[in-house]
Amino acid sequence: MFWINLVKGFIQILHSNITPGEIAFGVSIGLIVGLTPLSLILKLLFYIFLLIFNINRAATFLSIIIFSIIGHFIDPLSDKLGYLLLVKLEFLTPFWTTLYNTPLIPYTRFNNTLVLGSFVVSIIFFIPVYISTKKLVILYRTNIAKKVENTKIMKLFKLSAIYSIYDRYRPK
């Protein structure tokens, strides 16, 4: 049932009147939350951010799931990046010390190499993911959606039970 709801949410997102920018921003926020093993404080801040601003929640939660899976594969690289930033680049040590002595900042767990590395990776990819998601949604809505309707795979898909979900949310 979970996967059907995931497909339903994905189809709703693509075929809704939600602006591509809102969808892309939701995916980008999902990138940060999904890739970073954030502390409870930072996750709470991101969820408050999600509620305050006009961001597509379905796109955010869908991308959190996807990027959490991807995050497990890039954790070794993120850990090495965090180690580089926290240990190897000694000129940053006073900055990290000052940050650690600031109230509430230590609770973010930034002094963990994996947390810091993953956060930096997610910040680096934030803008590229936003731009590419926005372009892909526009491309899908203008060109691909009509072509998908006429493919053999879609004709087979129309015979399945999931098609009723798709048909309910496609643009008419």
Secondary structure, 3 states (H helix, E strand, C coil): CHHHHHHHHHHHHHHCCCCHHHHHHHHHHHHHHHHCCCCHHHHHHHHHHHHHCCCCHHHHHHHHHHHHHHHHHHHHHHHHHHHHHHHHCHHHHHHHHHHHCCCCHHHHCCCCHHHHHHHHHHHHHHHHHHHHHHHHHHHHHHHHHHHHHCCHHHHHHCCCCCHHHHHHHCCC
